[in-house]
Amino acid sequence: MTPAQLLARLKKRDFPAAVLLLGPEAYERRRIKEAYTTLFPEDSISRHDLAEFSLVQVLDDARALSLFAAERLIWVAGVEAALPRGRSDDDESESAGSPSDASSLAGYLKDPTPGVALVFEAARFDFEGDDKRKQDRVRKFYSAISDVVELRRFASHEARAEADALVRRAGFRIEPAALELLVESLGADIARIAVEIEKLALYAGSRSISTDDITALVPDARASTIFALVSALGRRDRARSLEILDTLTREGEYLPLALAFLSTQFRLALAAREAGLKSASQIQAHFSRMGVPMWGSRADQVYQTVAKFGKPQLERAMEWIFEADRGLRDARPDDRIVMEQFVLKLTASS
């Protein structure tokens, strides 16, 4: 079941006896929680955390009849804590449950209490990488729950579309480049984007939000200046690169962080060149398949770097990044001089 499908059911007051919210995406989880809480009075809502209560205690609460509320919502957080701990597990928080708890849940769901909605929130593990095995354990343990809502992170284009919709609902105007910067600087995290849009709506008034507004007002947006440096270096534009470096220095940016961004950029470009990728769209698709977050504007930056630098030049750039990193780690380095030397070397290469 998708979040939209569950929200549509809740709008009709058709709530399942039990739902498992699976995944770390906070924005859709918040929307679902708000939809549930509008259906139930506050005094008919119970909240439990399985780090503190057992699953059996929660089910006992669900079976208990209330004299004051015909319908009840029981919101259960930290549901990973109910998983029995296996020999290969090293997380103490997973040691509270036992296999019989899963049987108890299955028994309850064969004859659930009428009017009681159970929502199990499993927000700890993601769908990719090392988390996938752990999440599969959660899914298996709660397999008696047929209504599972997967809360996957938004892809960059999905976050951009949702951000645009949020701006329209908030009733203010934002320049397309500013919206792009907002999404990019916050890593397509729609939960954080939604919070910043609420703030921007109060600030905007009757005027349109610009990229300068985003840089000044949104936390982490100054990282976009580092991306601008990456782009300028990718074009091998020495004057613009030194100008941006000056801006970063005046704004008090931590220059080793800027170098870390540059290192990632050139590593991605070298990998893209070795894979024979010929366009930004191919780069985005290639790295997305590998599980590396890659939105459109970042893929464009990588493509620009691939187009401007050959493989030997990219390899030399990685050597210069290593030298610059070593220089920044000296006992009393002048970070700006170290970075300026790096920029001069990189933009002078032929």
C-alpha positions in Angstrom: 0.0 0.0 0.0 1.3 3.5 -0.8 1.0 6.4 1.5 -1.6 8.0 -0.8 -3.8 4.9 -0.8 -3.8 4.9 3.0 -4.6 8.6 3.2 -7.5 8.0 0.8 -8.9 5.3 3.1 -8.5 7.5 6.1 -10.3 10.3 4.4 -13.3 7.9 4.2 -12.8 6.8 7.9 -11.9 3.4 6.6 -9.0 2.6 8.8 -7.4 -0.9 8.9 -7.2 -2.9 12.2 -3.4 -2.7 12.0 -0.9 -0.9 9.7 2.8 -1.2 9.6 4.6 2.0 8.5 7.9 0.8 7.1 10.8 3.0 6.3 12.6 6.2 7.3 10.7 8.9 5.2 9.5 11.4 7.8 7.3 13.7 5.6 4.7 11.0 4.6 4.8 9.6 8.1 3.9 13.0 9.5 1.0 13.3 7.0 -0.3 9.9 7.9 -0.1 10.6 11.6 -1.9 13.9 11.2 -4.6 12.1 9.2 -5.1 9.5 11.9 -5.1 12.0 14.8 -7.9 14.0 13.1 -10.1 10.9 13.2 -9.7 10.3 16.9 -10.2 12.6 20.0 -7.0 13.1 21.9 -8.4 11.2 25.0 -8.9 8.1 22.8 -5.3 8.0 21.5 -2.7 5.8 23.3 1.0 6.0 22.5 3.5 3.2 23.3 7.2 2.6 22.6 8.3 -1.0 22.4 11.6 0.0 23.9 9.6 0.5 27.1 6.6 -1.8 26.7 6.3 -5.4 25.4 4.2 -6.2 22.3 2.0 -8.3 24.5 1.2 -5.3 26.7 0.2 -3.3 23.6 -2.1 -6.0 22.5 -3.6 -6.2 25.9 -4.3 -2.5 25.6 -5.9 -3.0 22.2 -8.2 -5.8 23.6 -9.3 -3.6 26.6 -12.8 -2.1 26.0 -13.2 1.6 26.8 -16.3 3.0 28.4 -15.7 6.4 27.0 -14.6 5.9 23.4 -16.1 3.7 20.8 -13.1 4.1 18.5 -9.4 4.2 19.7 -6.0 4.8 18.1 -3.0 3.0 19.5 0.3 4.4 18.0 3.3 2.2 18.5 6.8 3.5 18.0 10.1 1.7 18.1 8.6 -1.5 16.9 12.1 -2.9 15.9 12.7 -3.4 19.6 10.2 -6.3 19.6 12.4 -8.4 17.3 14.0 -11.4 19.1 17.8 -11.0 19.2 19.7 -13.5 17.0 23.3 -14.7 17.4 24.4 -12.4 14.7 22.7 -9.3 16.1 24.8 -6.8 18.1 22.1 -4.2 18.8 20.9 -4.5 22.4 17.7 -2.6 21.6 16.5 -5.7 19.6 16.6 -8.0 22.5 13.2 -7.2 24.2 11.0 -9.5 22.1 10.5 -13.2 21.5 9.1 -15.3 18.6 5.9 -15.9 20.6 5.2 -12.1 20.4 4.7 -12.5 16.6 2.3 -15.4 17.3 0.4 -13.2 19.7 0.0 -10.5 17.1 -1.2 -13.0 14.5 -3.7 -14.3 17.0 -5.0 -10.8 17.8 -5.4 -9.9 14.1 -7.6 -13.0 13.5 -10.2 -11.3 15.8 -9.2 -7.6 16.3 -11.1 -5.4 18.6 -13.8 -3.4 16.7 -13.0 0.3 16.4 -9.4 0.0 17.5 -6.7 1.1 15.0 -3.2 -0.1 15.6 -0.3 1.7 13.9 3.2 0.2 14.1 5.9 2.7 13.2 9.2 1.1 11.9 11.2 4.1 11.0 14.7 2.9 11.9 15.9 1.0 8.8 16.1 2.0 5.2 15.4 -0.1 2.0 18.9 -0.2 0.8 22.4 -1.2 1.8 23.1 -2.8 5.2 19.7 -1.8 6.5 17.9 -4.0 4.0 18.6 -7.2 5.9 17.4 -5.7 9.1 14.3 -4.3 7.6 13.5 -7.7 6.1 13.5 -9.1 9.6 11.1 -6.4 10.7 8.8 -7.2 7.8 8.9 -10.9 8.5 8.3 -10.5 12.2 5.2 -8.3 11.5 4.0 -10.5 8.6 0.6 -10.9 10.2 -0.1 -7.3 9.3 -1.4 -7.3 5.8 -1.5 -3.5 5.4 2.1 -2.4 5.0 2.9 1.2 3.9 6.4 1.6 2.5 7.8 5.1 3.3 10.6 5.4 0.8 12.7 8.5 0.5 11.7 10.8 -2.3 13.7 10.8 -5.5 15.0 14.2 -6.4 12.4 14.8 -9.1 9.6 13.7 -6.7 10.9 16.1 -4.0 11.0 18.9 -6.6 7.4 18.3 -7.7 6.2 18.0 -4.1 8.1 21.2 -3.1 6.5 23.0 -6.0 3.1 21.9 -4.8 3.8 23.0 -1.2 4.9 26.4 -2.5 1.6 26.8 -4.4 -0.4 25.8 -1.4 1.5 28.2 0.8 0.6 31.0 -1.6 3.9 32.6 -2.4 6.1 32.7 -5.5 9.6 31.3 -5.8 12.0 31.5 -8.8 12.6 28.2 -10.5 16.4 28.4 -9.8 15.6 29.1 -6.1 13.4 26.1 -5.9 16.1 24.0 -7.5 18.6 25.3 -5.0 16.3 24.6 -2.1 15.8 21.0 -3.1 19.5 20.5 -3.9 20.9 22.1 -0.8 18.7 20.0 1.5 19.5 16.8 -0.4 15.9 16.3 -1.6 14.8 15.7 2.0 11.2 16.6 1.7 10.5 16.8 5.4 13.2 19.5 5.8 12.1 21.2 2.6 8.5 21.4 3.9 9.7 23.1 7.1 11.8 25.6 5.2 8.8 26.4 2.9 6.7 27.2 5.9 9.3 29.7 7.0 9.8 31.1 3.5 6.0 31.7 3.3 6.2 34.0 6.3 9.2 35.8 4.9 8.1 36.2 1.3 5.1 38.5 1.5 4.2 39.7 -1.9 7.6 39.3 -3.5 9.2 36.3 -5.2 11.8 34.2 -3.3 15.2 34.3 -5.1 18.3 32.2 -4.9 19.9 34.9 -2.7 17.0 34.5 -0.2 17.6 30.7 -0.1 21.3 31.1 0.5 20.7 33.6 3.3 17.8 31.9 5.0 18.0 28.2 4.6 20.4 26.2 6.7 22.9 24.2 4.7 22.2 26.3 1.6 25.7 27.8 1.8 26.8 24.3 0.7 25.4 25.4 -2.7 28.3 27.8 -2.9 30.7 24.9 -2.7 28.7 23.2 -5.5 29.3 26.5 -7.5 33.0 26.1 -6.9 32.8 22.5 -8.1 31.0 23.7 -11.2 33.5 26.5 -11.9 36.4 24.1 -11.5 34.6 21.7 -13.8 34.6 24.4 -16.4 38.2 25.2 -15.5 37.2 28.8 -14.9 40.1 30.1 -12.8 38.8 33.6 -12.2 35.4 32.4 -11.1 36.9 29.6 -8.9 39.1 32.1 -7.0 36.1 34.4 -6.6 34.0 31.7 -5.1 36.8 30.6 -2.9 37.1 34.2 -1.6 33.3 34.1 -0.9 33.6 30.9 1.0 36.5 32.3 3.1 34.6 35.5 3.9 31.6 33.6 5.0 33.7 31.5 7.3 33.1 28.2 5.5 35.1 25.3 6.7 37.5 24.8 3.7 38.3 21.1 4.5 34.6 20.5 3.9 34.8 22.2 0.6 37.7 20.0 -0.3 35.7 16.9 0.7 32.9 17.9 -1.8 35.6 18.4 -4.5 37.0 15.0 -3.8 33.6 13.4 -4.2 33.0 15.3 -7.4 36.2 14.1 -9.1 35.8 10.6 -7.8 32.4 10.5 -9.4 33.7 12.0 -12.6 36.5 9.5 -12.8 34.1 6.6 -12.2 31.7 8.0 -14.9 34.5 8.3 -17.4 35.7 4.8 -16.7 32.1 3.5 -17.2 31.9 5.3 -20.5 28.9 7.5 -19.6 28.1 10.0 -22.2 25.4 12.3 -20.7 24.0 13.7 -17.5 21.0 11.3 -17.7 23.3 8.3 -18.1 25.3 9.4 -15.1 22.2 9.9 -13.0 20.8 6.5 -14.0 24.1 4.7 -13.5 24.8 6.0 -10.0 21.2 5.7 -8.9 21.3 2.0 -9.8 24.4 1.7 -7.6 22.5 3.3 -4.7 24.4 6.6 -4.9 22.1 9.6 -4.4 22.2 11.5 -7.7 19.8 14.3 -8.6 19.7 16.0 -12.0 21.7 19.1 -11.2 24.4 17.1 -9.6 24.6 14.8 -12.6 25.0 17.8 -14.7 28.0 19.0 -12.6 29.6 15.6 -12.9 29.0 15.6 -16.6 30.6 19.0 -17.0 33.7 17.7 -15.1 33.9 14.6 -17.3 33.6 16.8 -20.4 36.4 19.2 -19.3 38.9 16.7 -17.9 40.4 13.6 -19.4 41.2 10.5 -17.4 44.9 11.4 -16.8 43.8 14.9 -15.6 41.2 13.5 -13.3 43.8 11.2 -11.8 46.2 14.1 -11.3 43.3 16.1 -9.7 42.9 13.3 -7.2 46.6 13.5 -6.4 46.4 17.3 -5.9 43.3 16.8 -3.7 45.3 14.4 -1.6 48.2 16.9 -1.3 45.8 19.7 -0.4 44.1 17.5 2.2 47.6 16.8 3.7 48.4 20.5 3.6 45.1 21.4 5.5 46.1 18.9 8.2 49.5 20.6 8.9 50.1 22.0 12.4 49.4 25.6 11.4 48.1 25.7 7.9 46.7 28.7 6.1 43.7 27.0 4.6 43.0 29.7 2.0 46.6 29.5 0.6 46.4 25.7 0.4 43.1 25.9 -1.5 44.3 28.7 -3.8 47.3 26.6 -4.8 45.0 23.6 -5.5 42.8 25.8 -7.7 45.7 27.2 -9.6 47.1 23.7 -10.3 43.8 22.4 -11.4 42.8 25.2 -13.7 46.3 25.4 -15.2 46.4 21.7 -16.2 46.3 21.0 -19.9 
